[in-house]
Amino acid sequence: MFLKLLLNIVIICCSSSLGNKLANRYVYRIRDIRTLQICFAKLETEILYYSTFLPDALENVGKTTKDGVGRFLFDVSKNLKDKNSSSIEESWSMALERSREYLKLADDDYDVIERFGCQLGVADRTSQRQLFEIIQLQLKKQEKKAEEERARYENMYRSLGFLSGLTIVIILF
């Protein structure tokens, strides 16, 4: 009887844990978008006001950020410095593709960041300033969308995890 009760508790805990993991993706997505906003603001400062070269600016911002976003920016910088690619766009794309492992962003978010990387460093200061303003607006829009999705789905996944574990327990025993 004790073993049966223990197994029931393990099943419910595991399914609840899975539900929490799925729900946390929404929380982590919002965190990553906010970190991107901060990093792009720092990058704007480095490039436009301090006149730092792009690889060095990316490295500086990447070092000051501990999350996956910092790792992504550091990867772009490393690609540019090591000449692993022929252009900024290619370096950005390579690092962005690798970042899918550790950033919890949606495909829409990746599209916005990809477009930004294609235009980064290829125009004059005024155009770059406008580019940074546009990316901030787009990221705010993505953050709002992510916040709506989190509100809609976070509790659902948490509840679904617990209830599916309870259902399995009822069916098995």
Chimera marker file (.cmm) of the C-alpha trace (Angstrom):
<marker_set name="trace">
<marker id="1" x="0.000" y="0.000" z="0.000" r="1" g="1" b="0" radius="0.5"/>
<marker id="2" x="2.845" y="2.369" z="0.915" r="1" g="1" b="0" radius="0.5"/>
<marker id="3" x="4.622" y="1.657" z="-2.388" r="1" g="1" b="0" radius="0.5"/>
<marker id="4" x="1.419" y="2.369" z="-4.296" r="1" g="1" b="0" radius="0.5"/>
<marker id="5" x="0.991" y="5.711" z="-2.524" r="1" g="1" b="0" radius="0.5"/>
<marker id="6" x="4.622" y="6.617" z="-3.140" r="1" g="1" b="0" radius="0.5"/>
<marker id="7" x="4.290" y="5.785" z="-6.855" r="1" g="1" b="0" radius="0.5"/>
<marker id="8" x="1.156" y="7.953" z="-7.087" r="1" g="1" b="0" radius="0.5"/>
<marker id="9" x="2.995" y="10.882" z="-5.537" r="1" g="1" b="0" radius="0.5"/>
<marker id="10" x="5.949" y="10.422" z="-7.905" r="1" g="1" b="0" radius="0.5"/>
<marker id="11" x="3.656" y="10.374" z="-10.959" r="1" g="1" b="0" radius="0.5"/>
<marker id="12" x="1.840" y="13.534" z="-9.869" r="1" g="1" b="0" radius="0.5"/>
<marker id="13" x="5.111" y="15.326" z="-9.035" r="1" g="1" b="0" radius="0.5"/>
<marker id="14" x="6.683" y="14.409" z="-12.374" r="1" g="1" b="0" radius="0.5"/>
<marker id="15" x="3.711" y="15.522" z="-14.427" r="1" g="1" b="0" radius="0.5"/>
<marker id="16" x="3.425" y="18.740" z="-12.401" r="1" g="1" b="0" radius="0.5"/>
<marker id="17" x="7.114" y="19.360" z="-12.969" r="1" g="1" b="0" radius="0.5"/>
<marker id="18" x="6.636" y="18.906" z="-16.708" r="1" g="1" b="0" radius="0.5"/>
<marker id="19" x="3.711" y="21.343" z="-16.672" r="1" g="1" b="0" radius="0.5"/>
<marker id="20" x="5.815" y="23.882" z="-14.768" r="1" g="1" b="0" radius="0.5"/>
<marker id="21" x="8.658" y="23.496" z="-17.248" r="1" g="1" b="0" radius="0.5"/>
<marker id="22" x="6.325" y="24.196" z="-20.164" r="1" g="1" b="0" radius="0.5"/>
<marker id="23" x="4.816" y="27.184" z="-18.339" r="1" g="1" b="0" radius="0.5"/>
<marker id="24" x="8.237" y="28.621" z="-17.511" r="1" g="1" b="0" radius="0.5"/>
<marker id="25" x="9.097" y="28.927" z="-21.202" r="1" g="1" b="0" radius="0.5"/>
<marker id="26" x="6.676" y="31.850" z="-21.335" r="1" g="1" b="0" radius="0.5"/>
<marker id="27" x="8.304" y="33.513" z="-18.336" r="1" g="1" b="0" radius="0.5"/>
<marker id="28" x="11.808" y="32.986" z="-19.746" r="1" g="1" b="0" radius="0.5"/>
<marker id="29" x="10.739" y="34.368" z="-23.126" r="1" g="1" b="0" radius="0.5"/>
<marker id="30" x="9.683" y="37.647" z="-21.508" r="1" g="1" b="0" radius="0.5"/>
<marker id="31" x="12.934" y="37.766" z="-19.541" r="1" g="1" b="0" radius="0.5"/>
<marker id="32" x="15.002" y="37.235" z="-22.688" r="1" g="1" b="0" radius="0.5"/>
<marker id="33" x="13.106" y="39.919" z="-24.623" r="1" g="1" b="0" radius="0.5"/>
<marker id="34" x="13.641" y="42.426" z="-21.807" r="1" g="1" b="0" radius="0.5"/>
<marker id="35" x="17.319" y="41.534" z="-21.668" r="1" g="1" b="0" radius="0.5"/>
<marker id="36" x="17.560" y="42.049" z="-25.424" r="1" g="1" b="0" radius="0.5"/>
<marker id="37" x="16.033" y="45.509" z="-25.039" r="1" g="1" b="0" radius="0.5"/>
<marker id="38" x="18.616" y="46.448" z="-22.424" r="1" g="1" b="0" radius="0.5"/>
<marker id="39" x="21.483" y="44.990" z="-24.451" r="1" g="1" b="0" radius="0.5"/>
<marker id="40" x="20.451" y="46.778" z="-27.640" r="1" g="1" b="0" radius="0.5"/>
<marker id="41" x="20.248" y="50.061" z="-25.709" r="1" g="1" b="0" radius="0.5"/>
<marker id="42" x="23.793" y="49.447" z="-24.418" r="1" g="1" b="0" radius="0.5"/>
<marker id="43" x="24.908" y="48.518" z="-27.919" r="1" g="1" b="0" radius="0.5"/>
<marker id="44" x="23.417" y="51.736" z="-29.261" r="1" g="1" b="0" radius="0.5"/>
<marker id="45" x="25.387" y="53.701" z="-26.690" r="1" g="1" b="0" radius="0.5"/>
<marker id="46" x="28.608" y="51.869" z="-27.509" r="1" g="1" b="0" radius="0.5"/>
<marker id="47" x="28.266" y="52.354" z="-31.248" r="1" g="1" b="0" radius="0.5"/>
<marker id="48" x="26.704" y="55.795" z="-31.583" r="1" g="1" b="0" radius="0.5"/>
<marker id="49" x="28.113" y="57.695" z="-28.626" r="1" g="1" b="0" radius="0.5"/>
<marker id="50" x="31.409" y="55.996" z="-27.822" r="1" g="1" b="0" radius="0.5"/>
<marker id="51" x="32.160" y="55.222" z="-31.502" r="1" g="1" b="0" radius="0.5"/>
<marker id="52" x="33.299" y="51.710" z="-30.597" r="1" g="1" b="0" radius="0.5"/>
<marker id="53" x="33.852" y="49.326" z="-33.489" r="1" g="1" b="0" radius="0.5"/>
<marker id="54" x="31.042" y="46.822" z="-33.859" r="1" g="1" b="0" radius="0.5"/>
<marker id="55" x="32.954" y="43.653" z="-32.803" r="1" g="1" b="0" radius="0.5"/>
<marker id="56" x="34.306" y="45.414" z="-29.714" r="1" g="1" b="0" radius="0.5"/>
<marker id="57" x="30.910" y="46.921" z="-28.871" r="1" g="1" b="0" radius="0.5"/>
<marker id="58" x="29.255" y="43.505" z="-29.143" r="1" g="1" b="0" radius="0.5"/>
<marker id="59" x="31.952" y="41.984" z="-26.953" r="1" g="1" b="0" radius="0.5"/>
<marker id="60" x="31.630" y="44.729" z="-24.319" r="1" g="1" b="0" radius="0.5"/>
<marker id="61" x="27.857" y="44.363" z="-24.102" r="1" g="1" b="0" radius="0.5"/>
<marker id="62" x="28.124" y="40.568" z="-24.182" r="1" g="1" b="0" radius="0.5"/>
<marker id="63" x="30.543" y="40.591" z="-21.249" r="1" g="1" b="0" radius="0.5"/>
<marker id="64" x="28.267" y="42.765" z="-19.110" r="1" g="1" b="0" radius="0.5"/>
<marker id="65" x="25.238" y="40.521" z="-19.660" r="1" g="1" b="0" radius="0.5"/>
<marker id="66" x="25.193" y="37.165" z="-17.902" r="1" g="1" b="0" radius="0.5"/>
<marker id="67" x="22.169" y="35.622" z="-19.620" r="1" g="1" b="0" radius="0.5"/>
<marker id="68" x="22.004" y="33.792" z="-22.917" r="1" g="1" b="0" radius="0.5"/>
<marker id="69" x="21.633" y="37.141" z="-24.654" r="1" g="1" b="0" radius="0.5"/>
<marker id="70" x="25.142" y="38.088" z="-23.562" r="1" g="1" b="0" radius="0.5"/>
<marker id="71" x="26.419" y="34.781" z="-24.844" r="1" g="1" b="0" radius="0.5"/>
<marker id="72" x="24.704" y="35.432" z="-28.178" r="1" g="1" b="0" radius="0.5"/>
<marker id="73" x="26.276" y="38.891" z="-28.543" r="1" g="1" b="0" radius="0.5"/>
<marker id="74" x="29.665" y="37.533" z="-27.519" r="1" g="1" b="0" radius="0.5"/>
<marker id="75" x="29.322" y="34.797" z="-30.186" r="1" g="1" b="0" radius="0.5"/>
<marker id="76" x="28.607" y="37.416" z="-32.864" r="1" g="1" b="0" radius="0.5"/>
<marker id="77" x="31.670" y="39.362" z="-31.770" r="1" g="1" b="0" radius="0.5"/>
<marker id="78" x="33.810" y="36.243" z="-31.783" r="1" g="1" b="0" radius="0.5"/>
<marker id="79" x="32.597" y="35.335" z="-35.289" r="1" g="1" b="0" radius="0.5"/>
<marker id="80" x="33.488" y="38.798" z="-36.545" r="1" g="1" b="0" radius="0.5"/>
<marker id="81" x="36.913" y="38.859" z="-34.904" r="1" g="1" b="0" radius="0.5"/>
<marker id="82" x="37.858" y="35.321" z="-35.921" r="1" g="1" b="0" radius="0.5"/>
<marker id="83" x="36.709" y="35.935" z="-39.494" r="1" g="1" b="0" radius="0.5"/>
<marker id="84" x="34.450" y="32.862" z="-39.348" r="1" g="1" b="0" radius="0.5"/>
<marker id="85" x="32.105" y="34.596" z="-41.755" r="1" g="1" b="0" radius="0.5"/>
<marker id="86" x="32.317" y="37.063" z="-44.588" r="1" g="1" b="0" radius="0.5"/>
<marker id="87" x="29.844" y="39.652" z="-43.269" r="1" g="1" b="0" radius="0.5"/>
<marker id="88" x="28.108" y="40.969" z="-40.181" r="1" g="1" b="0" radius="0.5"/>
<marker id="89" x="24.863" y="39.499" z="-41.449" r="1" g="1" b="0" radius="0.5"/>
<marker id="90" x="26.374" y="36.031" z="-41.727" r="1" g="1" b="0" radius="0.5"/>
<marker id="91" x="28.019" y="36.264" z="-38.289" r="1" g="1" b="0" radius="0.5"/>
<marker id="92" x="24.745" y="37.416" z="-36.772" r="1" g="1" b="0" radius="0.5"/>
<marker id="93" x="22.802" y="34.576" z="-38.420" r="1" g="1" b="0" radius="0.5"/>
<marker id="94" x="25.292" y="31.915" z="-37.313" r="1" g="1" b="0" radius="0.5"/>
<marker id="95" x="25.227" y="33.094" z="-33.694" r="1" g="1" b="0" radius="0.5"/>
<marker id="96" x="21.442" y="33.451" z="-33.749" r="1" g="1" b="0" radius="0.5"/>
<marker id="97" x="21.057" y="29.890" z="-34.978" r="1" g="1" b="0" radius="0.5"/>
<marker id="98" x="23.287" y="28.613" z="-32.148" r="1" g="1" b="0" radius="0.5"/>
<marker id="99" x="21.348" y="30.705" z="-29.632" r="1" g="1" b="0" radius="0.5"/>
<marker id="100" x="18.183" y="28.679" z="-30.217" r="1" g="1" b="0" radius="0.5"/>
<marker id="101" x="19.626" y="26.158" z="-27.751" r="1" g="1" b="0" radius="0.5"/>
<marker id="102" x="19.704" y="28.531" z="-24.797" r="1" g="1" b="0" radius="0.5"/>
<marker id="103" x="17.357" y="31.439" z="-25.587" r="1" g="1" b="0" radius="0.5"/>
<marker id="104" x="13.657" y="30.862" z="-24.995" r="1" g="1" b="0" radius="0.5"/>
<marker id="105" x="12.353" y="33.027" z="-27.821" r="1" g="1" b="0" radius="0.5"/>
<marker id="106" x="9.557" y="32.415" z="-30.298" r="1" g="1" b="0" radius="0.5"/>
<marker id="107" x="10.075" y="32.337" z="-34.058" r="1" g="1" b="0" radius="0.5"/>
<marker id="108" x="8.597" y="35.853" z="-34.352" r="1" g="1" b="0" radius="0.5"/>
<marker id="109" x="11.225" y="37.131" z="-31.934" r="1" g="1" b="0" radius="0.5"/>
<marker id="110" x="14.005" y="35.481" z="-33.918" r="1" g="1" b="0" radius="0.5"/>
<marker id="111" x="12.686" y="37.087" z="-37.127" r="1" g="1" b="0" radius="0.5"/>
<marker id="112" x="12.819" y="40.557" z="-35.554" r="1" g="1" b="0" radius="0.5"/>
<marker id="113" x="16.355" y="39.993" z="-34.275" r="1" g="1" b="0" radius="0.5"/>
<marker id="114" x="17.449" y="38.524" z="-37.614" r="1" g="1" b="0" radius="0.5"/>
<marker id="115" x="16.218" y="41.582" z="-39.524" r="1" g="1" b="0" radius="0.5"/>
<marker id="116" x="18.008" y="43.860" z="-37.080" r="1" g="1" b="0" radius="0.5"/>
<marker id="117" x="21.279" y="41.983" z="-37.565" r="1" g="1" b="0" radius="0.5"/>
<marker id="118" x="21.008" y="42.253" z="-41.351" r="1" g="1" b="0" radius="0.5"/>
<marker id="119" x="20.946" y="46.050" z="-41.124" r="1" g="1" b="0" radius="0.5"/>
<marker id="120" x="23.377" y="46.565" z="-38.253" r="1" g="1" b="0" radius="0.5"/>
<marker id="121" x="26.571" y="48.389" z="-39.145" r="1" g="1" b="0" radius="0.5"/>
<marker id="122" x="25.772" y="49.042" z="-42.805" r="1" g="1" b="0" radius="0.5"/>
<marker id="123" x="24.592" y="52.658" z="-42.662" r="1" g="1" b="0" radius="0.5"/>
<marker id="124" x="25.458" y="56.077" z="-41.263" r="1" g="1" b="0" radius="0.5"/>
<marker id="125" x="24.837" y="57.229" z="-37.687" r="1" g="1" b="0" radius="0.5"/>
<marker id="126" x="21.383" y="58.664" z="-38.347" r="1" g="1" b="0" radius="0.5"/>
<marker id="127" x="20.173" y="55.462" z="-39.979" r="1" g="1" b="0" radius="0.5"/>
<marker id="128" x="21.708" y="53.387" z="-37.186" r="1" g="1" b="0" radius="0.5"/>
<marker id="129" x="19.936" y="55.517" z="-34.569" r="1" g="1" b="0" radius="0.5"/>
<marker id="130" x="16.639" y="54.950" z="-36.380" r="1" g="1" b="0" radius="0.5"/>
<marker id="131" x="17.404" y="51.237" z="-36.602" r="1" g="1" b="0" radius="0.5"/>
<marker id="132" x="17.913" y="51.064" z="-32.831" r="1" g="1" b="0" radius="0.5"/>
<marker id="133" x="14.644" y="52.953" z="-32.258" r="1" g="1" b="0" radius="0.5"/>
<marker id="134" x="12.805" y="50.553" z="-34.539" r="1" g="1" b="0" radius="0.5"/>
<marker id="135" x="14.221" y="47.458" z="-32.840" r="1" g="1" b="0" radius="0.5"/>
<marker id="136" x="13.237" y="48.819" z="-29.430" r="1" g="1" b="0" radius="0.5"/>
<marker id="137" x="9.669" y="49.405" z="-30.642" r="1" g="1" b="0" radius="0.5"/>
<marker id="138" x="9.498" y="45.954" z="-32.193" r="1" g="1" b="0" radius="0.5"/>
<marker id="139" x="10.848" y="44.309" z="-29.036" r="1" g="1" b="0" radius="0.5"/>
<marker id="140" x="8.290" y="46.195" z="-26.913" r="1" g="1" b="0" radius="0.5"/>
<marker id="141" x="5.591" y="44.872" z="-29.224" r="1" g="1" b="0" radius="0.5"/>
<marker id="142" x="7.000" y="41.342" z="-28.922" r="1" g="1" b="0" radius="0.5"/>
<marker id="143" x="7.183" y="41.728" z="-25.139" r="1" g="1" b="0" radius="0.5"/>
<marker id="144" x="3.527" y="42.736" z="-24.985" r="1" g="1" b="0" radius="0.5"/>
<marker id="145" x="2.596" y="39.763" z="-27.164" r="1" g="1" b="0" radius="0.5"/>
<marker id="146" x="4.673" y="37.427" z="-24.969" r="1" g="1" b="0" radius="0.5"/>
<marker id="147" x="3.027" y="38.866" z="-21.855" r="1" g="1" b="0" radius="0.5"/>
<marker id="148" x="-0.424" y="38.138" z="-23.325" r="1" g="1" b="0" radius="0.5"/>
<marker id="149" x="0.601" y="34.580" z="-24.185" r="1" g="1" b="0" radius="0.5"/>
<marker id="150" x="2.019" y="34.075" z="-20.711" r="1" g="1" b="0" radius="0.5"/>
<marker id="151" x="-1.210" y="35.275" z="-19.135" r="1" g="1" b="0" radius="0.5"/>
<marker id="152" x="-3.192" y="32.944" z="-21.357" r="1" g="1" b="0" radius="0.5"/>
<marker id="153" x="-1.091" y="29.773" z="-21.200" r="1" g="1" b="0" radius="0.5"/>
<marker id="154" x="1.046" y="29.751" z="-18.045" r="1" g="1" b="0" radius="0.5"/>
<marker id="155" x="-1.658" y="28.682" z="-15.602" r="1" g="1" b="0" radius="0.5"/>
<marker id="156" x="-3.125" y="26.314" z="-18.179" r="1" g="1" b="0" radius="0.5"/>
<marker id="157" x="0.137" y="24.355" z="-18.484" r="1" g="1" b="0" radius="0.5"/>
<marker id="158" x="0.660" y="24.280" z="-14.727" r="1" g="1" b="0" radius="0.5"/>
<marker id="159" x="-2.864" y="22.981" z="-14.161" r="1" g="1" b="0" radius="0.5"/>
<marker id="160" x="-2.664" y="20.607" z="-17.084" r="1" g="1" b="0" radius="0.5"/>
<marker id="161" x="0.512" y="19.052" z="-15.721" r="1" g="1" b="0" radius="0.5"/>
<marker id="162" x="-1.017" y="18.405" z="-12.316" r="1" g="1" b="0" radius="0.5"/>
<marker id="163" x="-4.359" y="17.209" z="-13.702" r="1" g="1" b="0" radius="0.5"/>
<marker id="164" x="-2.749" y="14.865" z="-16.233" r="1" g="1" b="0" radius="0.5"/>
<marker id="165" x="-0.725" y="13.291" z="-13.413" r="1" g="1" b="0" radius="0.5"/>
<marker id="166" x="-3.882" y="12.904" z="-11.373" r="1" g="1" b="0" radius="0.5"/>
<marker id="167" x="-5.633" y="11.340" z="-14.367" r="1" g="1" b="0" radius="0.5"/>
<marker id="168" x="-2.805" y="8.842" z="-14.859" r="1" g="1" b="0" radius="0.5"/>
<marker id="169" x="-2.958" y="7.915" z="-11.175" r="1" g="1" b="0" radius="0.5"/>
<marker id="170" x="-6.719" y="7.369" z="-11.344" r="1" g="1" b="0" radius="0.5"/>
<marker id="171" x="-6.464" y="5.266" z="-14.506" r="1" g="1" b="0" radius="0.5"/>
<marker id="172" x="-3.599" y="3.111" z="-13.258" r="1" g="1" b="0" radius="0.5"/>
<marker id="173" x="-4.883" y="2.488" z="-9.751" r="1" g="1" b="0" radius="0.5"/>
<link id1="1" id2="2" r="1" g="1" b="0" radius="0.2"/>
<link id1="2" id2="3" r="1" g="1" b="0" radius="0.2"/>
<link id1="3" id2="4" r="1" g="1" b="0" radius="0.2"/>
<link id1="4" id2="5" r="1" g="1" b="0" radius="0.2"/>
<link id1="5" id2="6" r="1" g="1" b="0" radius="0.2"/>
<link id1="6" id2="7" r="1" g="1" b="0" radius="0.2"/>
<link id1="7" id2="8" r="1" g="1" b="0" radius="0.2"/>
<link id1="8" id2="9" r="1" g="1" b="0" radius="0.2"/>
<link id1="9" id2="10" r="1" g="1" b="0" radius="0.2"/>
<link id1="10" id2="11" r="1" g="1" b="0" radius="0.2"/>
<link id1="11" id2="12" r="1" g="1" b="0" radius="0.2"/>
<link id1="12" id2="13" r="1" g="1" b="0" radius="0.2"/>
<link id1="13" id2="14" r="1" g="1" b="0" radius="0.2"/>
<link id1="14" id2="15" r="1" g="1" b="0" radius="0.2"/>
<link id1="15" id2="16" r="1" g="1" b="0" radius="0.2"/>
<link id1="16" id2="17" r="1" g="1" b="0" radius="0.2"/>
<link id1="17" id2="18" r="1" g="1" b="0" radius="0.2"/>
<link id1="18" id2="19" r="1" g="1" b="0" radius="0.2"/>
<link id1="19" id2="20" r="1" g="1" b="0" radius="0.2"/>
<link id1="20" id2="21" r="1" g="1" b="0" radius="0.2"/>
<link id1="21" id2="22" r="1" g="1" b="0" radius="0.2"/>
<link id1="22" id2="23" r="1" g="1" b="0" radius="0.2"/>
<link id1="23" id2="24" r="1" g="1" b="0" radius="0.2"/>
<link id1="24" id2="25" r="1" g="1" b="0" radius="0.2"/>
<link id1="25" id2="26" r="1" g="1" b="0" radius="0.2"/>
<link id1="26" id2="27" r="1" g="1" b="0" radius="0.2"/>
<link id1="27" id2="28" r="1" g="1" b="0" radius="0.2"/>
<link id1="28" id2="29" r="1" g="1" b="0" radius="0.2"/>
<link id1="29" id2="30" r="1" g="1" b="0" radius="0.2"/>
<link id1="30" id2="31" r="1" g="1" b="0" radius="0.2"/>
<link id1="31" id2="32" r="1" g="1" b="0" radius="0.2"/>
<link id1="32" id2="33" r="1" g="1" b="0" radius="0.2"/>
<link id1="33" id2="34" r="1" g="1" b="0" radius="0.2"/>
<link id1="34" id2="35" r="1" g="1" b="0" radius="0.2"/>
<link id1="35" id2="36" r="1" g="1" b="0" radius="0.2"/>
<link id1="36" id2="37" r="1" g="1" b="0" radius="0.2"/>
<link id1="37" id2="38" r="1" g="1" b="0" radius="0.2"/>
<link id1="38" id2="39" r="1" g="1" b="0" radius="0.2"/>
<link id1="39" id2="40" r="1" g="1" b="0" radius="0.2"/>
<link id1="40" id2="41" r="1" g="1" b="0" radius="0.2"/>
<link id1="41" id2="42" r="1" g="1" b="0" radius="0.2"/>
<link id1="42" id2="43" r="1" g="1" b="0" radius="0.2"/>
<link id1="43" id2="44" r="1" g="1" b="0" radius="0.2"/>
<link id1="44" id2="45" r="1" g="1" b="0" radius="0.2"/>
<link id1="45" id2="46" r="1" g="1" b="0" radius="0.2"/>
<link id1="46" id2="47" r="1" g="1" b="0" radius="0.2"/>
<link id1="47" id2="48" r="1" g="1" b="0" radius="0.2"/>
<link id1="48" id2="49" r="1" g="1" b="0" radius="0.2"/>
<link id1="49" id2="50" r="1" g="1" b="0" radius="0.2"/>
<link id1="50" id2="51" r="1" g="1" b="0" radius="0.2"/>
<link id1="51" id2="52" r="1" g="1" b="0" radius="0.2"/>
<link id1="52" id2="53" r="1" g="1" b="0" radius="0.2"/>
<link id1="53" id2="54" r="1" g="1" b="0" radius="0.2"/>
<link id1="54" id2="55" r="1" g="1" b="0" radius="0.2"/>
<link id1="55" id2="56" r="1" g="1" b="0" radius="0.2"/>
<link id1="56" id2="57" r="1" g="1" b="0" radius="0.2"/>
<link id1="57" id2="58" r="1" g="1" b="0" radius="0.2"/>
<link id1="58" id2="59" r="1" g="1" b="0" radius="0.2"/>
<link id1="59" id2="60" r="1" g="1" b="0" radius="0.2"/>
<link id1="60" id2="61" r="1" g="1" b="0" radius="0.2"/>
<link id1="61" id2="62" r="1" g="1" b="0" radius="0.2"/>
<link id1="62" id2="63" r="1" g="1" b="0" radius="0.2"/>
<link id1="63" id2="64" r="1" g="1" b="0" radius="0.2"/>
<link id1="64" id2="65" r="1" g="1" b="0" radius="0.2"/>
<link id1="65" id2="66" r="1" g="1" b="0" radius="0.2"/>
<link id1="66" id2="67" r="1" g="1" b="0" radius="0.2"/>
<link id1="67" id2="68" r="1" g="1" b="0" radius="0.2"/>
<link id1="68" id2="69" r="1" g="1" b="0" radius="0.2"/>
<link id1="69" id2="70" r="1" g="1" b="0" radius="0.2"/>
<link id1="70" id2="71" r="1" g="1" b="0" radius="0.2"/>
<link id1="71" id2="72" r="1" g="1" b="0" radius="0.2"/>
<link id1="72" id2="73" r="1" g="1" b="0" radius="0.2"/>
<link id1="73" id2="74" r="1" g="1" b="0" radius="0.2"/>
<link id1="74" id2="75" r="1" g="1" b="0" radius="0.2"/>
<link id1="75" id2="76" r="1" g="1" b="0" radius="0.2"/>
<link id1="76" id2="77" r="1" g="1" b="0" radius="0.2"/>
<link id1="77" id2="78" r="1" g="1" b="0" radius="0.2"/>
<link id1="78" id2="79" r="1" g="1" b="0" radius="0.2"/>
<link id1="79" id2="80" r="1" g="1" b="0" radius="0.2"/>
<link id1="80" id2="81" r="1" g="1" b="0" radius="0.2"/>
<link id1="81" id2="82" r="1" g="1" b="0" radius="0.2"/>
<link id1="82" id2="83" r="1" g="1" b="0" radius="0.2"/>
<link id1="83" id2="84" r="1" g="1" b="0" radius="0.2"/>
<link id1="84" id2="85" r="1" g="1" b="0" radius="0.2"/>
<link id1="85" id2="86" r="1" g="1" b="0" radius="0.2"/>
<link id1="86" id2="87" r="1" g="1" b="0" radius="0.2"/>
<link id1="87" id2="88" r="1" g="1" b="0" radius="0.2"/>
<link id1="88" id2="89" r="1" g="1" b="0" radius="0.2"/>
<link id1="89" id2="90" r="1" g="1" b="0" radius="0.2"/>
<link id1="90" id2="91" r="1" g="1" b="0" radius="0.2"/>
<link id1="91" id2="92" r="1" g="1" b="0" radius="0.2"/>
<link id1="92" id2="93" r="1" g="1" b="0" radius="0.2"/>
<link id1="93" id2="94" r="1" g="1" b="0" radius="0.2"/>
<link id1="94" id2="95" r="1" g="1" b="0" radius="0.2"/>
<link id1="95" id2="96" r="1" g="1" b="0" radius="0.2"/>
<link id1="96" id2="97" r="1" g="1" b="0" radius="0.2"/>
<link id1="97" id2="98" r="1" g="1" b="0" radius="0.2"/>
<link id1="98" id2="99" r="1" g="1" b="0" radius="0.2"/>
<link id1="99" id2="100" r="1" g="1" b="0" radius="0.2"/>
<link id1="100" id2="101" r="1" g="1" b="0" radius="0.2"/>
<link id1="101" id2="102" r="1" g="1" b="0" radius="0.2"/>
<link id1="102" id2="103" r="1" g="1" b="0" radius="0.2"/>
<link id1="103" id2="104" r="1" g="1" b="0" radius="0.2"/>
<link id1="104" id2="105" r="1" g="1" b="0" radius="0.2"/>
<link id1="105" id2="106" r="1" g="1" b="0" radius="0.2"/>
<link id1="106" id2="107" r="1" g="1" b="0" radius="0.2"/>
<link id1="107" id2="108" r="1" g="1" b="0" radius="0.2"/>
<link id1="108" id2="109" r="1" g="1" b="0" radius="0.2"/>
<link id1="109" id2="110" r="1" g="1" b="0" radius="0.2"/>
<link id1="110" id2="111" r="1" g="1" b="0" radius="0.2"/>
<link id1="111" id2="112" r="1" g="1" b="0" radius="0.2"/>
<link id1="112" id2="113" r="1" g="1" b="0" radius="0.2"/>
<link id1="113" id2="114" r="1" g="1" b="0" radius="0.2"/>
<link id1="114" id2="115" r="1" g="1" b="0" radius="0.2"/>
<link id1="115" id2="116" r="1" g="1" b="0" radius="0.2"/>
<link id1="116" id2="117" r="1" g="1" b="0" radius="0.2"/>
<link id1="117" id2="118" r="1" g="1" b="0" radius="0.2"/>
<link id1="118" id2="119" r="1" g="1" b="0" radius="0.2"/>
<link id1="119" id2="120" r="1" g="1" b="0" radius="0.2"/>
<link id1="120" id2="121" r="1" g="1" b="0" radius="0.2"/>
<link id1="121" id2="122" r="1" g="1" b="0" radius="0.2"/>
<link id1="122" id2="123" r="1" g="1" b="0" radius="0.2"/>
<link id1="123" id2="124" r="1" g="1" b="0" radius="0.2"/>
<link id1="124" id2="125" r="1" g="1" b="0" radius="0.2"/>
<link id1="125" id2="126" r="1" g="1" b="0" radius="0.2"/>
<link id1="126" id2="127" r="1" g="1" b="0" radius="0.2"/>
<link id1="127" id2="128" r="1" g="1" b="0" radius="0.2"/>
<link id1="128" id2="129" r="1" g="1" b="0" radius="0.2"/>
<link id1="129" id2="130" r="1" g="1" b="0" radius="0.2"/>
<link id1="130" id2="131" r="1" g="1" b="0" radius="0.2"/>
<link id1="131" id2="132" r="1" g="1" b="0" radius="0.2"/>
<link id1="132" id2="133" r="1" g="1" b="0" radius="0.2"/>
<link id1="133" id2="134" r="1" g="1" b="0" radius="0.2"/>
<link id1="134" id2="135" r="1" g="1" b="0" radius="0.2"/>
<link id1="135" id2="136" r="1" g="1" b="0" radius="0.2"/>
<link id1="136" id2="137" r="1" g="1" b="0" radius="0.2"/>
<link id1="137" id2="138" r="1" g="1" b="0" radius="0.2"/>
<link id1="138" id2="139" r="1" g="1" b="0" radius="0.2"/>
<link id1="139" id2="140" r="1" g="1" b="0" radius="0.2"/>
<link id1="140" id2="141" r="1" g="1" b="0" radius="0.2"/>
<link id1="141" id2="142" r="1" g="1" b="0" radius="0.2"/>
<link id1="142" id2="143" r="1" g="1" b="0" radius="0.2"/>
<link id1="143" id2="144" r="1" g="1" b="0" radius="0.2"/>
<link id1="144" id2="145" r="1" g="1" b="0" radius="0.2"/>
<link id1="145" id2="146" r="1" g="1" b="0" radius="0.2"/>
<link id1="146" id2="147" r="1" g="1" b="0" radius="0.2"/>
<link id1="147" id2="148" r="1" g="1" b="0" radius="0.2"/>
<link id1="148" id2="149" r="1" g="1" b="0" radius="0.2"/>
<link id1="149" id2="150" r="1" g="1" b="0" radius="0.2"/>
<link id1="150" id2="151" r="1" g="1" b="0" radius="0.2"/>
<link id1="151" id2="152" r="1" g="1" b="0" radius="0.2"/>
<link id1="152" id2="153" r="1" g="1" b="0" radius="0.2"/>
<link id1="153" id2="154" r="1" g="1" b="0" radius="0.2"/>
<link id1="154" id2="155" r="1" g="1" b="0" radius="0.2"/>
<link id1="155" id2="156" r="1" g="1" b="0" radius="0.2"/>
<link id1="156" id2="157" r="1" g="1" b="0" radius="0.2"/>
<link id1="157" id2="158" r="1" g="1" b="0" radius="0.2"/>
<link id1="158" id2="159" r="1" g="1" b="0" radius="0.2"/>
<link id1="159" id2="160" r="1" g="1" b="0" radius="0.2"/>
<link id1="160" id2="161" r="1" g="1" b="0" radius="0.2"/>
<link id1="161" id2="162" r="1" g="1" b="0" radius="0.2"/>
<link id1="162" id2="163" r="1" g="1" b="0" radius="0.2"/>
<link id1="163" id2="164" r="1" g="1" b="0" radius="0.2"/>
<link id1="164" id2="165" r="1" g="1" b="0" radius="0.2"/>
<link id1="165" id2="166" r="1" g="1" b="0" radius="0.2"/>
<link id1="166" id2="167" r="1" g="1" b="0" radius="0.2"/>
<link id1="167" id2="168" r="1" g="1" b="0" radius="0.2"/>
<link id1="168" id2="169" r="1" g="1" b="0" radius="0.2"/>
<link id1="169" id2="170" r="1" g="1" b="0" radius="0.2"/>
<link id1="170" id2="171" r="1" g="1" b="0" radius="0.2"/>
<link id1="171" id2="172" r="1" g="1" b="0" radius="0.2"/>
<link id1="172" id2="173" r="1" g="1" b="0" radius="0.2"/>
</marker_set>
